[in-house]
Structure formats: structure tokens, C-alpha cells
Amino acid sequence: MSEQNKAIMRRFYEEVFNRGNLTVAEDVFATDFIEHEIFPGMAPGLEGFKQMVSAARAAFTDFRVSADDMLAEGDKVAVRYTTSGTHRGGFVGVAPTGKRVTLTGIDINRFAGGKIVEHWGQSDSLGLMQQLGLVPSMG
């Protein structure tokens, strides 16, 4: 099961994040999907997730996510990822800066019946804000 779940995650990152094919999200997420990393102003569940992907792809026109490491055990898949893009559209109230940014993070997804049923995530939001010039960098 772990290898099947990892294959679903690889498809998810490539199709949904990198190509913007939100229909695939409906294939890989359960209808009662629970998102624990809520984005400001985002609806709950799958609809909120699709809103977040659309907003990120609109703000960072060359948006790309790479799964750098992927570990699976039991019903969970953990992914260490890197996201990059150029800030050319408004994003969470921030006007476009034209800056190229890179963001790293960790996703943990729980599977049931071949679908993602829960997601937890942590990303370097402070690093993103520093790269956009919204928060001063240390030292």
C-alpha cells in the first residue's frame, strides 16, 4: 500500500500543483478530506484546497513544486518539498513584487481506500515573507 500511496502523491504534485489540473485533486482526495493547514480565507476541505492552489498559481506564474524526499509507513506519506515561483500576481493581500522565491516544507498525508483523507503541513512562511521583502531578514 505504501508504494501505491507514494505514486498517488507523485501524481498529485505533478498534475495538481505543477500543471494546475484541479480535476486530479478530485480523483486523489476523499470527499470528506480534512485539511489541517488552513490558509487565510480558505473554505474547508477539498474546495479550500483548490482555492489555495488556484491562488498560488495565479500569484506565482511559474509555480513549481518538487518532492525532494518521500517516506511512507502504514497509511501515511510524508513529503519534504521545495516550491518556487516568481511573484507576479497578488497574494494574500500582497501586491506583486516580481521577486523569485523558494519555499520549503513538509506535508504529511493520511490515506484510506486509495484516497488522501487528511493533510497536515508546515512550510517556511517566514522565509517566504522575508524573500518578498515584507519581513526583514535576520543579521
N, C-alpha and C positions, 0 to 999 in steps of 0.2 A: 504494500500500500504506500509506503514512504516514497518509493521511486515514482509511482503514479502521481502522488501529490506534488512532488517536485516538478514533474513535467507540466502539471496544471499551472504551477507558479511561473515557470518559464514562459508558457504560452500567455499567461496573464500579463506579465511585464512587457513582453514584446508587442502583443496585439493591443492591449488597452492603453498602457502608458505611452509606448513609443509610436504606435500608429493611430491612436485615438479611436480605435474601434470599440465603442462602448457596448455594442451588441454582445461582444465576447464576455463582458462583465456579467451579463445576464445568464450566460452559459456556466460560468465558474462560481458564481455566488449563489448561495441558497436564498430562497425568497424571504426567509426570516433572519438574514445576515445581520450581525451586530457589529457595529464599528465603535471601538473604544478610543480611537484617536480622532475626536470630533474637531473639525475645522470650524472657525468662527462663522456663524450664519448658515451652517450646513444643515440640511434636513437629515433625519436619522436614516440608517440602513443604506441600502443599495442606491437609492435616489440621491442621498447626500454624497455618497462616494462618487457617483457620476458627475455631480455638480463640481466637486473638488478637482477631478481630472480635467473637466472642461475648462475650469478657471485657470488651472496651472498651464494647460496647453495654450490658452489664449494669451496669457501673460508672458510666457517664456516660449517664444515661437519655434525655437529649435530644441524643445524639451526632449530629454532623453534620460532613461533610467537603465542602469546596468546592474544586474545581480552579481555582486562580486564574490559572495560566498553563500551557499545554501546548505542547510543542515536539516535533516528530517528525523523525527523519532515519534513513534506512535502516531497520533492523529494531528501532530503539529509540524509545520515547516517554518524555520527561521531563515531570514534572508538579511545579509548585510549588503546594502545597496549604495550606489552613487547616482545622484541626479544632477544634470547640468542643463543649462539653457541661458539664453540672452533675454534680459528683462525688457521686452518691447511693448508690453501692454499693462494696463492697470492690474494691480494685485493687492488684495486686502486693503484697499484704500490708498495704495502707494502708486503714484504716477510712474510711468516708465522711466527707467534710468539709463537704459542702453548698456548696462553692465552685464558681463558674462559672470555667472555664478555656478558654484558647485556645492551640493548639499549631500551629506552622508546621513545614513540612518539604519535602523534595524526594524524589520517587520516580523511579527510572529502571527501566523495564520493557523487556525484550527479547522480541520476538515471533518465532515461527516457525509457519508453517501457520495463521495467524489466531488463534493462542493465545499467552498470556503464558507464556514458558518460564523466565524468570529475573527476579528483582526485587532491586534494591539501594535502600536508603533511608537518609535521615538526617533525624531530627526533633529539635526543640529539647526534649530530655528534661530538661535542667537548668531551662529556663523552666517546664516543667510542674511539676517538683518545687518550684520557688520559689512558683508560684501555689497549690499545695496546702499550702504552709507547712512543707514538710519540709526545705527548704534555705533559709538566709537569703539575701535579695536583696542585691546589692552597693549600697553607698552609701545 
